[in-house]
Amino acid sequence: MATKKAKIAEKKLEVISRLKQFGTQIYDQLDEGAFPSITMPSRSTENITYDPTLRQYILGENRVGRSARNIRHIRPFTQLAWVAFFSNELTSQRKTSTLRDVYYSAQAYEMTFNDQQESNNIITDLETLTGYAREEFSIFPEERSAIFGDLDIGYTVPGYEGKSVNLTSHPDGVLIGPAVTSSEFIKTTADKVIAIEKGALFTRFIEESVHSKHKSLLISCGGQAPRQTRSFIRRLHDELGLPVYILTDGDPWGMHIAQVIISGSANAAHLRDLNTPDAVWSGVWASDIIDYKLPTDPLDEVDIKRLYELQKDPRYQSDPIWQREIKLFLKIKRKTELEAFSRYGLTYIVDEYLPAKLDQKPQENNRKKK
């Protein structure tokens, strides 16, 4: 079985090859005296469908084209070619950049964007065209989440090859950045992953040694988990066979944070392996609000509108629990936060609520032997 380092090297070669293929296509078209043009899958909402087999959103068969013959296409086509060039430079030189840095770096090449959103959209176009995530081009967002727990990882990034670290090494957790997401998994005593919406509870769990009491890897999502974090969670599940439990606030936004980890997002329908279909949303449920008599706030109009949207979303129809809890939220018209369990004491959520939730079994829990 190939090591993680070998797999990364192989993937880098694939990415570079695909980028060069795009550049060669443009060169050949120019050499033939033709206007350069490309086609790629359409990312319009009409072309995004939910695949119940993959359990995530995917793009349909519709495609869109861009041609230098069309004056309206010249600017985005040129921007796309530049982003591909810049991505090739990053990947070939094993350097990383951020979405913001790409936006500013373009100015050094006199390749300007109106704003960062325009730059981000062109990067997404490159993902769609090539089939690779921006992280494979070494372009990362600013957002970072964190992990804590007994897992030894080996670094594969330049300058740190051969070095390893245990993810209990820092009391605040270790940031899930490029070095961590590309690392090799060496060994762990953990038998589960607990993904937590909020940093405050993540810190509380570290303080209360949840990682050792429940043999778990703790992940702070920092709200909606960044894509690289969702990909990392998928790796932990697939490569180590660890079941994944998700804890969020008891409101429609917390539900959706969990569902994106489980089923992915429509915005990333052009990519794979960013979701963990067998992960379990463990709470906070609307029924928990009632059962635990938690302090609450009223749902506002935006919350209620969002619940009706979720009710129609195909991702929320795969398991009866989602529809049950949505209906209950609409009935009680109340919401709560993870911190609400502190009404019973600072350690109640660790001593009482968490063990009860971990008794829920994921659909698949066939942990691989190490």
Helices and strands as residue ranges (DSSP letters): H 4-31, E 37-41, G 45-47, E 48-51, E 56-59, E 63-67, H 71-93, E 97-98, H 99-108, H 116-130, G 134-137, E 139-140, E 146-148, E 151-154, E 164-166, E 174-175, H 178-181, E 184-188, E 192-196, H 199-207, H 210-213, E 216-220, H 227-240, E 244-247, H 252-263, G 266-268, E 280-283, H 286-291, E 297-298, H 301-312, G 314-317, H 320-332, E 334-335, G 338-344, H 348-348, I 349-353, H 354-358
